[in-house]
Amino acid sequence: MKLDLDFFQHLPKAELHCHLDGSLRVPTVIELATQQKVDLPTKDPTALHGMMSIGERLGTLESYLDLFNLPLSLLQIPEALERVAYELAEDAWNEGVRYIEIRYSPVLHTRQGMTAAESIEAVKLGLDRAENDFGMRTGIIICGIRSISPEVSLRLADLSVQFKHKGVVGFDLAGAEENFPAKHHQEAFSLILKNNINTTLHAGEAFGPESIHQAIHYCGAHRIGHGTRLMEDQELMHYVNDHRLTLEMCLTSNVHTRSVRSLKEHPFKYYFDQGIRVTLNTDNRLVSNTTLSREYLIAKETFGLQLDDFRDIIINGFKAAFISHQERREIIKGVIEELESEFGIKQLIVA
């Protein structure tokens, strides 16, 4: 069986780490800009795509985040948010994604008067339409921002509580790590945890394992976004493994932000060999010019992973989904049946 891009596009998959504002379609960017009278540097789709994706322009996490300015300027009205949420889910479905959690920060979408709550309602409308049209499952993760005040994170946490069971499945802390420690946002995560909401934090991407330590022990993280530097603290790494905390790994993005120097130096395979629950994700489909299927192909070509390895990675994604245990069991059962009947992949590890 040839493990090429077409093969990976047909495999049933889950995606847990995908930013809404970093995953727009380029034609949609042009249409939204025209409708909203926003000036673009060019309306040529190929040229614009090159400007909005990182390409070969490696930089820091901060310079990577600068590429979000244009898409954010177009996502200040409910209709735009609903559209791009639907389209992102559709794009994911078309490459075999059966479950996707889409994250964004409502406070970044209020420049023109839309409230944070209205933005969540708009994203949920788009995702609801996608679920009805394609039969997929979706969830929203609300992001606090490290560089924005902890009081704002607390308000977002309260909003997440209000939208629990109304589309929101988790709470995140994103943004630049250095000089913006997670522990400053502890009050927001305390509210989240007291209301039995799942947590994931960007950590160990642009800063050391102490960032991961704070995410886990100050903020109660159930999953870690990226976590590339976890291996620098072996004791913490064993803790993560022993407690089955999931790493949301994004290979291409981690090279773009210089979290790792190259794909070959990425710790994904090392973590996988240790038995850590690792998953593959895009992070930002437009900004990093990737798809989830391409990330699977990159993992195969870079680390020499075999079919048996990918079955475990696929199931890791569904195991770590922010849904109920019973729902996870039902989804995993369906995925196992599909892998066995359509691809002949058997003896999956599901414990």
Backbone hydrogen bonds in HBPLUS format (Angstrom, degrees):
<---DONOR---> <-ACCEPTOR-->    atom                        ^
c    i                          cat <-CA-CA->   ^        H-A-AA   ^      H-
h    n   atom  resd res      DA  || num        DHA   H-A  angle D-A-AA Bond
n    s   type  num  typ     dist DA aas  dist angle  dist       angle   num
A0008-PHE N   A0004-ASP O   3.12 MM   4  6.50 163.0  2.15 157.6 161.3     1
A0009-GLN N   A0005-LEU O   2.93 MM   4  6.14 146.4  2.05 149.6 159.5     2
A0010-HIS N   A0007-PHE O   3.14 MM   3  5.45 140.3  2.30 103.8 114.4     3
A0011-LEU N   A0008-PHE O   3.31 MM   3  5.18 142.0  2.46  93.9 104.2     4
A0013-LYS N   A0096-GLY O   2.90 MM  83  5.93 148.2  2.00 144.8 144.5     5
A0098-ARG N   A0013-LYS O   2.76 MM  85  5.79 158.0  1.81 160.4 163.6     6
A0015-GLU N   A0099-TYR O   2.92 MM  84  6.42 157.2  1.97 154.9 162.4     7
A0101-GLU N   A0015-GLU O   2.96 MM  86  6.41 151.7  2.04 156.6 165.7     8
A0283-ASP N   A0017-HIS O   3.03 MM 266  5.42 147.5  2.14 163.5 155.5     9
A0103-ARG N   A0018-CYS O   2.96 MM  85  6.15 169.9  1.97 156.8 160.2    10
A0019-HIS N   A0283-ASP O   2.77 MM 264  5.93 167.7  1.79 169.5 166.0    11
A0022-GLY N   A0019-HIS O   3.25 MM   3  5.37 153.7  2.32 102.3 110.2    12
A0020-LEU N   A0103-ARG O   2.97 MM  83  5.97 164.7  2.00 158.7 162.1    13
A0023-SER N   A0020-LEU O   3.20 MM   3  5.42 162.6  2.23 117.0 116.9    14
A0286-LEU N   A0022-GLY O   2.95 MM 264  5.75 140.5  2.11 133.1 144.2    15
A0287-VAL N   A0022-GLY O   3.26 MM 265  5.59 162.2  2.29 144.2 147.1    16
A0029-VAL N   A0025-ARG O   3.03 MM   4  6.40 150.3  2.12 149.0 157.7    17
A0029-VAL N   A0026-VAL O   3.04 MM   3  4.98 115.3  2.48  96.0 111.9    18
A0030-ILE N   A0026-VAL O   3.10 MM   4  6.47 157.7  2.15 156.0 160.8    19
A0031-GLU N   A0027-PRO O   2.99 MM   4  6.25 159.6  2.03 146.3 151.9    20
A0032-LEU N   A0028-THR O   2.80 MM   4  5.93 171.2  1.81 158.9 161.3    21
A0033-ALA N   A0029-VAL O   2.95 MM   4  6.02 157.9  2.00 145.4 152.0    22
A0034-THR N   A0030-ILE O   3.02 MM   4  6.19 154.0  2.08 143.9 150.8    23
A0035-GLN N   A0031-GLU O   2.93 MM   4  6.16 165.5  1.95 154.0 157.7    24
A0036-GLN N   A0032-LEU O   2.89 MM   4  5.98 153.7  1.96 148.1 155.2    25
A0037-LYS N   A0033-ALA O   2.85 MM   4  5.61 105.7  2.42 134.3 149.0    26
A0038-VAL N   A0033-ALA O   2.83 MM   5  4.66 161.1  1.87 138.1 143.2    27
A0037-LYS N   A0034-THR O   3.36 MM   3  5.08 157.1  2.41  95.6 102.2    28
A0048-LEU N   A0044-ASP O   2.82 MM   4  5.93 166.2  1.84 166.0 170.9    29
A0049-HIS N   A0045-PRO O   2.89 MM   4  5.94 155.9  1.95 142.5 149.4    30
A0050-GLY N   A0046-THR O   3.12 MM   4  6.38 153.7  2.20 143.5 150.1    31
A0051-MET N   A0047-ALA O   3.09 MM   4  6.43 141.9  2.24 141.9 152.2    32
A0051-MET N   A0048-LEU O   3.04 MM   3  5.02 121.5  2.40  94.2 109.3    33
A0052-MET N   A0048-LEU O   2.93 MM   4  6.16 144.7  2.05 151.3 161.1    34
A0053-SER N   A0049-HIS O   3.04 MM   4  6.06 125.2  2.35 145.6 156.6    35
A0054-ILE N   A0287-VAL O   2.66 MM 233  5.71 163.1  1.69 166.0 159.9    36
A0057-ARG N   A0054-ILE O   2.94 MM   3  5.65 152.0  2.02 145.9 147.2    37
A0058-LEU N   A0056-GLU O   2.91 MM   2  5.68 131.3  2.15 108.4  93.5    38
A0059-GLY N   A0256-HIS O   3.39 MM 197  6.56 177.7  2.39 165.7 165.4    39
A0064-TYR N   A0060-THR O   3.00 MM   4  6.23 151.7  2.09 146.4 154.7    40
A0065-LEU N   A0061-LEU O   2.94 MM   4  6.20 152.7  2.02 149.1 156.0    41
A0066-ASP N   A0062-GLU O   3.21 MM   4  6.51 130.4  2.47 136.8 149.2    42
A0066-ASP N   A0063-SER O   3.24 MM   3  5.10 134.5  2.46  90.8 102.9    43
A0067-LEU N   A0064-TYR O   3.18 MM   3  5.81 154.6  2.24 113.7 120.0    44
A0068-PHE N   A0065-LEU O   3.10 MM   3  5.69 166.5  2.11 117.7 121.4    45
A0069-ASN N   A0066-ASP O   3.21 MM   3  5.85 171.9  2.22 119.5 121.9    46
A0072-LEU N   A0068-PHE O   3.01 MM   4  6.02 160.8  2.04 155.6 161.7    47
A0073-SER N   A0069-ASN O   3.14 MM   4  6.30 144.8  2.27 141.2 150.0    48
A0073-SER N   A0070-LEU O   3.02 MM   3  5.21 123.2  2.36 102.0 116.5    49
A0074-LEU N   A0071-PRO O   3.07 MM   3  5.28 143.9  2.21 103.1 113.5    50
A0075-LEU N   A0072-LEU O   3.14 MM   3  5.15 155.2  2.21 103.0 110.6    51
A0080-ALA N   A0077-ILE O   3.19 MM   3  5.64 126.5  2.49 109.7 121.6    52
A0081-LEU N   A0077-ILE O   3.29 MM   4  6.63 162.8  2.33 155.4 160.1    53
A0082-GLU N   A0078-PRO O   2.88 MM   4  6.09 166.5  1.90 160.7 164.3    54
A0083-ARG N   A0079-GLU O   3.07 MM   4  6.17 157.2  2.12 139.9 146.2    55
A0084-VAL N   A0080-ALA O   3.00 MM   4  6.23 174.0  2.00 157.3 158.0    56
A0085-ALA N   A0081-LEU O   2.99 MM   4  6.03 154.2  2.06 148.1 155.2    57
A0086-TYR N   A0082-GLU O   3.11 MM   4  6.27 162.7  2.14 146.7 151.0    58
A0087-GLU N   A0083-ARG O   2.93 MM   4  6.19 166.4  1.95 156.1 160.1    59
A0088-LEU N   A0084-VAL O   2.92 MM   4  5.95 155.8  1.98 142.0 148.1    60
A0089-ALA N   A0085-ALA O   3.12 MM   4  6.31 164.7  2.14 147.9 151.8    61
A0090-GLU N   A0086-TYR O   2.87 MM   4  6.13 154.5  1.94 149.4 157.6    62
A0091-ASP N   A0087-GLU O   2.83 MM   4  6.05 162.1  1.86 150.1 154.5    63
A0092-ALA N   A0088-LEU O   2.97 MM   4  6.20 157.3  2.02 148.3 154.6    64
A0093-TRP N   A0089-ALA O   2.87 MM   4  6.09 163.9  1.90 150.9 155.4    65
A0094-ASN N   A0090-GLU O   2.94 MM   4  6.15 157.9  1.99 152.9 158.4    66
A0095-GLU N   A0092-ALA O   3.04 MM   3  5.45 156.6  2.10 110.0 117.5    67
A0097-VAL N   A0092-ALA O   3.02 MM   5  5.19 158.9  2.06 141.5 135.7    68
A0096-GLY N   A0093-TRP O   3.00 MM   3  5.22 154.3  2.06 120.6 117.4    69
A0137-ARG N   A0098-ARG O   2.98 MM  39  6.28 164.8  2.00 151.9 156.8    70
A0100-ILE N   A0137-ARG O   3.07 MM  37  6.56 150.7  2.16 143.8 151.0    71
A0139-GLY N   A0100-ILE O   3.01 MM  39  6.48 129.5  2.28 148.9 153.0    72
A0102-ILE N   A0139-GLY O   2.87 MM  37  6.25 159.3  1.91 165.9 160.5    73
A0141-ILE N   A0102-ILE O   2.97 MM  39  6.03 157.6  2.03 133.7 136.8    74
A0104-TYR N   A0141-ILE O   3.15 MM  37  6.67 148.2  2.25 167.5 177.1    75
A0143-CYS N   A0104-TYR O   2.93 MM  39  5.50 149.2  2.03 132.8 134.2    76
A0108-LEU N   A0105-SER O   3.03 MM   3  5.84 165.9  2.06 127.4 131.8    77
A0109-HIS N   A0106-PRO O   3.04 MM   3  5.48 160.6  2.08 121.1 122.7    78
A0113-GLY N   A0110-THR O   3.39 MM   3  5.39 167.3  2.41 108.5 108.1    79
A0119-SER N   A0115-THR O   3.02 MM   4  6.34 145.6  2.14 145.7 155.2    80
A0120-ILE N   A0116-ALA O   3.18 MM   4  6.54 151.4  2.26 145.7 152.5    81
A0121-GLU N   A0117-ALA O   3.03 MM   4  6.34 160.3  2.07 151.4 156.8    82
A0122-ALA N   A0118-GLU O   2.98 MM   4  6.19 148.8  2.08 142.4 150.5    83
A0123-VAL N   A0119-SER O   3.01 MM   4  6.29 164.7  2.03 151.9 155.0    84
A0124-LYS N   A0120-ILE O   2.87 MM   4  6.05 161.7  1.91 152.3 157.9    85
A0125-LEU N   A0121-GLU O   2.97 MM   4  6.17 149.2  2.06 141.5 149.4    86
A0126-GLY N   A0122-ALA O   3.16 MM   4  6.50 159.8  2.20 150.7 154.8    87
A0127-LEU N   A0123-VAL O   2.99 MM   4  6.28 159.5  2.03 151.9 157.8    88
A0128-ASP N   A0124-LYS O   2.77 MM   4  5.88 154.4  1.83 150.8 158.2    89
A0129-ARG N   A0125-LEU O   3.07 MM   4  6.29 159.3  2.11 147.3 152.0    90
A0130-ALA N   A0126-GLY O   3.13 MM   4  6.40 152.6  2.21 140.5 148.0    91
A0131-GLU N   A0127-LEU O   2.88 MM   4  6.15 157.7  1.93 150.2 156.0    92
A0132-ASN N   A0128-ASP O   2.96 MM   4  6.23 159.1  2.01 151.0 156.4    93
A0133-ASP N   A0129-ARG O   2.87 MM   4  6.04 154.2  1.93 148.2 155.7    94
A0134-PHE N   A0130-ALA O   2.87 MM   4  5.82 160.1  1.91 152.2 156.7    95
A0135-GLY N   A0131-GLU O   2.84 MM   4  4.96 143.2  1.97 129.2 137.5    96
A0140-ILE N   A0167-GLY O   2.92 MM  27  5.77 151.8  2.00 157.0 155.3    97
A0169-VAL N   A0140-ILE O   2.76 MM  29  5.67 164.0  1.79 154.5 158.1    98
A0142-ILE N   A0170-GLY O   3.08 MM  28  6.45 153.2  2.15 151.6 144.3    99
A0172-ASP N   A0142-ILE O   2.75 MM  30  5.98 154.7  1.81 159.8 160.9   100
A0144-GLY N   A0172-ASP O   2.76 MM  28  5.97 173.0  1.76 143.5 144.0   101
A0174-ALA N   A0144-GLY O   2.85 MM  30  6.15 170.0  1.86 154.0 153.1   102
A0148-ILE N   A0145-ILE O   3.05 MM   3  5.36 156.3  2.10 111.7 119.2   103
A0146-ARG N   A0174-ALA O   2.83 MM  28  6.02 170.0  1.84 172.7 172.2   104
A0152-VAL N   A0149-SER O   2.98 MM   3  5.47 133.9  2.20 110.8 121.8   105
A0153-SER N   A0149-SER O   3.35 MM   4  6.83 153.9  2.42 144.1 151.3   106
A0154-LEU N   A0150-PRO O   2.92 MM   4  6.21 150.0  2.01 146.3 154.3   107
A0155-ARG N   A0151-GLU O   3.08 MM   4  6.40 150.6  2.17 140.4 147.6   108
A0156-LEU N   A0152-VAL O   2.92 MM   4  6.24 155.0  1.99 150.8 158.0   109
A0157-ALA N   A0153-SER O   2.80 MM   4  6.06 146.7  1.91 144.7 154.7   110
A0158-ASP N   A0154-LEU O   2.94 MM   4  6.23 156.1  2.00 146.9 152.7   111
A0159-LEU N   A0155-ARG O   2.96 MM   4  6.22 150.4  2.05 141.7 150.1   112
A0160-SER N   A0156-LEU O   2.86 MM   4  6.12 147.2  1.97 143.0 152.1   113
A0161-VAL N   A0157-ALA O   3.01 MM   4  6.36 147.6  2.11 146.1 154.5   114
A0162-GLN N   A0158-ASP O   3.06 MM   4  6.41 152.6  2.14 143.5 150.7   115
A0163-PHE N   A0159-LEU O   3.02 MM   4  6.33 142.4  2.16 143.8 153.8   116
A0164-LYS N   A0161-VAL O   3.26 MM   3  5.13 166.5  2.27 102.5 105.4   117
A0166-LYS N   A0163-PHE O   2.88 MM   3  4.77 150.0  1.97 124.7 122.8   118
A0168-VAL N   A0163-PHE O   3.33 MM   5  5.62 154.7  2.39 148.5 146.2   119
A0171-PHE N   A0198-ASN O   2.97 MM  27  6.41 142.5  2.11 144.6 155.1   120
A0200-THR N   A0171-PHE O   2.97 MM  29  6.27 156.8  2.02 159.7 162.1   121
A0202-HIS N   A0173-LEU O   3.01 MM  29  5.95 165.1  2.03 153.6 158.5   122
A0180-PHE N   A0177-GLU O   2.96 MM   3  5.34 160.2  2.00 134.0 134.8   123
A0184-HIS N   A0181-PRO O   3.31 MM   3  5.98 157.3  2.37 113.4 118.8   124
A0185-HIS N   A0182-ALA O   2.82 MM   3  5.53 160.4  1.85 124.2 130.7   125
A0186-GLN N   A0183-LYS O   3.22 MM   3  5.02 154.4  2.29 110.1 108.4   126
A0188-ALA N   A0185-HIS O   3.16 MM   3  5.66 124.9  2.49 108.8 120.8   127
A0189-PHE N   A0185-HIS O   3.40 MM   4  6.81 158.8  2.44 150.0 155.6   128
A0190-SER N   A0186-GLN O   2.85 MM   4  6.08 144.2  1.98 148.9 159.9   129
A0191-LEU N   A0187-GLU O   3.12 MM   4  6.42 155.8  2.18 147.3 151.9   130
A0192-ILE N   A0188-ALA O   3.06 MM   4  6.37 156.0  2.12 144.3 151.3   131
A0193-LEU N   A0189-PHE O   2.87 MM   4  6.02 169.0  1.88 151.0 153.2   132
A0194-LYS N   A0190-SER O   2.96 MM   4  6.06 157.4  2.01 146.2 152.8   133
A0195-ASN N   A0192-ILE O   3.13 MM   3  5.30 139.7  2.30  99.2 110.8   134
A0197-ILE N   A0192-ILE O   3.15 MM   5  5.42 158.4  2.19 143.7 146.8   135
A0196-ASN N   A0193-LEU O   2.97 MM   3  4.98 157.9  2.02 111.1 111.2   136
A0222-HIS N   A0199-THR O   2.91 MM  23  5.42 159.8  1.96 128.9 135.5   137
A0223-ARG N   A0199-THR O   3.26 MM  24  6.69 137.7  2.45 141.1 151.6   138
A0225-GLY N   A0201-LEU O   2.71 MM  24  5.51 169.4  1.72 133.5 135.7   139
A0203-ALA N   A0225-GLY O   3.14 MM  22  5.93 167.7  2.16 149.4 148.8   140
A0227-GLY N   A0203-ALA O   2.97 MM  24  5.61 133.8  2.18 159.4 167.8   141
A0229-ARG N   A0204-GLY O   3.08 MM  25  5.05 150.3  2.17 137.6 145.1   142
A0211-SER N   A0208-GLY O   2.99 MM   3  5.83 155.8  2.05 123.6 129.2   143
A0212-ILE N   A0209-PRO O   2.97 MM   3  5.00 119.7  2.35  96.7 111.8   144
A0213-HIS N   A0209-PRO O   2.88 MM   4  6.23 154.0  1.95 150.5 158.6   145
A0214-GLN N   A0210-GLU O   3.01 MM   4  6.24 156.0  2.07 142.1 146.9   146
A0215-ALA N   A0211-SER O   3.06 MM   4  6.28 154.8  2.12 140.2 147.5   147
A0216-ILE N   A0212-ILE O   3.00 MM   4  6.26 153.8  2.07 151.8 157.5   148
A0217-HIS N   A0213-HIS O   2.83 MM   4  5.89 171.2  1.84 159.9 161.0   149
A0218-TYR N   A0214-GLN O   2.87 MM   4  5.01 149.3  1.96 130.2 136.6   150
A0219-CYS N   A0214-GLN O   3.24 MM   5  6.67 136.8  2.44 155.0 165.0   151
A0221-ALA N   A0215-ALA O   2.99 MM   6  5.58 157.8  2.04 134.5 138.2   152
A0220-GLY N   A0216-ILE O   3.06 MM   4  4.73 126.9  2.35 113.0 119.0   153
A0224-ILE N   A0246-THR O   2.81 MM  22  6.21 159.8  1.85 165.9 172.9   154
A0248-GLU N   A0224-ILE O   2.80 MM  24  6.01 173.4  1.80 163.1 164.2   155
A0226-HIS N   A0248-GLU O   2.78 MM  22  5.23 152.5  1.86 133.4 140.4   156
A0230-LEU N   A0227-GLY O   3.18 MM   3  5.48 166.2  2.20 119.1 119.6   157
A0232-GLU N   A0229-ARG O   3.14 MM   3  5.75 164.2  2.16 117.5 122.4   158
A0233-ASP N   A0230-LEU O   3.03 MM   3  5.90 172.5  2.04 129.3 131.5   159
A0237-MET N   A0233-ASP O   2.88 MM   4  6.13 154.6  1.95 152.1 160.6   160
A0238-HIS N   A0234-GLN O   2.95 MM   4  6.20 153.6  2.02 147.3 152.9   161
A0239-TYR N   A0235-GLU O   3.06 MM   4  6.35 148.4  2.17 140.9 149.8   162
A0240-VAL N   A0236-LEU O   2.91 MM   4  6.23 160.8  1.94 154.8 158.8   163
A0241-ASN N   A0237-MET O   2.98 MM   4  6.24 158.6  2.03 146.8 152.8   164
A0242-ASP N   A0238-HIS O   2.73 MM   4  5.88 167.2  1.75 152.6 156.5   165
A0243-HIS N   A0239-TYR O   2.99 MM   4  6.07 150.9  2.08 149.5 156.0   166
A0245-LEU N   A0240-VAL O   3.00 MM   5  5.18 160.9  2.04 154.4 156.2   167
A0244-ARG N   A0241-ASN O   3.10 MM   3  5.01 161.8  2.14 104.6 109.4   168
A0247-LEU N   A0277-ARG O   2.97 MM  30  6.36 160.2  2.01 157.7 163.7   169
A0279-THR N   A0247-LEU O   3.03 MM  32  6.23 139.7  2.19 169.3 177.2   170
A0249-MET N   A0279-THR O   3.10 MM  30  5.76 147.5  2.21 134.3 140.4   171
A0281-ASN N   A0249-MET O   2.90 MM  32  5.94 129.4  2.16 158.8 167.8   172
A0254-ASN N   A0250-CYS O   2.93 MM   4  5.99 156.5  1.99 155.7 162.7   173
A0255-VAL N   A0251-LEU O   3.29 MM   4  6.66 142.4  2.44 146.9 155.8   174
A0255-VAL N   A0252-THR O   3.16 MM   3  5.38 131.2  2.41 101.6 113.9   175
A0256-HIS N   A0252-THR O   3.06 MM   4  6.39 159.8  2.10 150.4 156.5   176
A0257-THR N   A0253-SER O   2.92 MM   4  6.20 151.3  2.01 157.3 163.9   177
A0259-SER N   A0254-ASN O   2.86 MM   5  4.99 135.1  2.06 152.0 162.0   178
A0260-VAL N   A0254-ASN O   3.23 MM   6  5.93 149.0  2.34 135.2 132.5   179
A0258-ARG N   A0255-VAL O   3.08 MM   3  4.93 154.8  2.14 101.0 108.6   180
A0265-GLU N   A0262-SER O   3.10 MM   3  5.29 138.6  2.28 100.8 112.3   181
A0266-HIS N   A0263-LEU O   2.99 MM   3  5.12 162.8  2.02 109.6 114.5   182
A0271-TYR N   A0267-PRO O   2.92 MM   4  6.17 165.5  1.94 168.1 171.2   183
A0272-PHE N   A0268-PHE O   2.89 MM   4  6.13 161.3  1.93 152.2 158.3   184
A0273-ASP N   A0269-LYS O   2.87 MM   4  6.03 159.2  1.91 149.0 153.8   185
A0274-GLN N   A0270-TYR O   3.11 MM   4  6.35 135.5  2.31 138.9 150.7   186
A0274-GLN N   A0271-TYR O   3.05 MM   3  5.04 128.3  2.33  95.1 109.3   187
A0276-ILE N   A0271-TYR O   3.12 MM   5  5.44 151.2  2.21 159.1 151.7   188
A0275-GLY N   A0272-PHE O   3.02 MM   3  5.21 154.8  2.08 105.2 113.2   189
A0278-VAL N   A0276-ILE O   2.95 MM   2  5.83 109.5  2.46 115.8  99.3   190
A0284-ASN N   A0282-THR O   2.84 MM   2  5.45 131.0  2.08 107.4  92.0   191
A0288-SER N   A0284-ASN O   2.99 MM   4  5.64 154.9  2.06 136.8 144.3   192
A0290-THR N   A0285-ARG O   2.97 MM   5  4.96 147.7  2.07 129.7 140.0   193
A0289-ASN N   A0286-LEU O   2.99 MM   3  4.70 149.1  2.09  96.9 106.6   194
A0295-GLU N   A0291-THR O   3.07 MM   4  6.40 148.4  2.18 143.2 151.6   195
A0296-TYR N   A0292-LEU O   3.06 MM   4  6.43 149.2  2.16 147.8 155.7   196
A0297-LEU N   A0293-SER O   2.99 MM   4  6.31 155.2  2.05 145.5 152.5   197
A0298-ILE N   A0294-ARG O   2.82 MM   4  6.07 156.6  1.88 150.2 156.6   198
A0299-ALA N   A0295-GLU O   3.00 MM   4  6.20 155.2  2.06 141.9 148.3   199
A0300-LYS N   A0296-TYR O   3.00 MM   4  6.31 152.0  2.08 145.5 153.1   200
A0301-GLU N   A0297-LEU O   2.89 MM   4  6.17 165.9  1.91 155.5 158.8   201
A0302-THR N   A0298-ILE O   2.78 MM   4  5.78 153.4  1.85 150.7 158.1   202
A0303-PHE N   A0299-ALA O   2.99 MM   4  5.66 161.1  2.03 138.1 144.2   203
A0304-GLY N   A0300-LYS O   2.94 MM   4  5.01 130.1  2.19 129.5 136.1   204
A0309-ASP N   A0306-GLN O   2.93 MM   3  5.25 124.8  2.24 103.7 118.3   205
A0310-PHE N   A0306-GLN O   3.14 MM   4  6.59 154.5  2.21 153.1 160.2   206
A0311-ARG N   A0307-LEU O   3.11 MM   4  6.42 146.7  2.23 150.3 159.1   207
A0313-ILE N   A0309-ASP O   3.09 MM   4  6.44 156.6  2.15 148.4 155.4   208
A0314-ILE N   A0310-PHE O   2.88 MM   4  5.97 161.8  1.91 149.8 154.1   209
A0315-ILE N   A0311-ARG O   3.14 MM   4  6.33 165.0  2.16 144.1 147.8   210
A0316-ASN N   A0312-ASP O   2.85 MM   4  6.07 148.6  1.95 145.3 154.9   211
A0317-GLY N   A0313-ILE O   3.22 MM   4  6.52 150.5  2.32 145.1 150.6   212
A0317-GLY N   A0314-ILE O   3.13 MM   3  5.39 122.6  2.47 100.2 113.2   213
A0319-LYS N   A0315-ILE O   2.82 MM   4  6.03 157.6  1.87 156.6 163.8   214
A0320-ALA N   A0316-ASN O   3.08 MM   4  6.19 148.5  2.18 148.4 154.7   215
A0321-ALA N   A0318-PHE O   3.30 MM   3  5.20 163.3  2.33 101.7 106.7   216
A0328-ARG N   A0324-SER O   2.90 MM   4  6.22 159.8  1.94 155.1 161.2   217
A0329-ARG N   A0325-HIS O   2.93 MM   4  6.20 161.0  1.97 150.9 155.6   218
A0330-GLU N   A0326-GLN O   3.05 MM   4  6.30 157.2  2.10 147.7 153.3   219
A0331-ILE N   A0327-GLU O   2.92 MM   4  6.16 164.8  1.94 155.2 159.1   220
A0332-ILE N   A0328-ARG O   2.81 MM   4  5.95 172.3  1.81 159.4 162.0   221
A0333-LYS N   A0329-ARG O   2.95 MM   4  6.03 154.8  2.01 142.2 149.5   222
A0334-GLY N   A0330-GLU O   3.12 MM   4  6.37 158.1  2.17 145.2 150.3   223
A0335-VAL N   A0331-ILE O   2.89 MM   4  6.20 155.3  1.95 152.4 160.1   224
A0336-ILE N   A0332-ILE O   2.83 MM   4  6.01 161.9  1.86 154.5 158.9   225
A0337-GLU N   A0333-LYS O   3.04 MM   4  6.26 161.5  2.07 147.6 152.4   226
A0338-GLU N   A0334-GLY O   2.96 MM   4  6.19 153.3  2.03 143.9 151.4   227
A0339-LEU N   A0335-VAL O   2.83 MM   4  6.06 162.6  1.86 154.7 159.2   228
A0340-GLU N   A0336-ILE O   2.93 MM   4  6.10 155.3  1.99 149.9 156.6   229
A0341-SER N   A0337-GLU O   2.92 MM   4  6.02 166.6  1.93 149.2 153.2   230
A0342-GLU N   A0338-GLU O   2.84 MM   4  5.59 162.6  1.87 147.2 153.2   231
A0343-PHE N   A0339-LEU O   3.07 MM   4  5.10 140.8  2.23 116.4 127.5   232
A0345-ILE N   A0339-LEU O   3.00 MM   6  5.32 168.7  2.01 130.0 127.2   233
A0344-GLY N   A0340-GLU O   3.14 MM   4  4.41 131.8  2.39 105.2 113.2   234
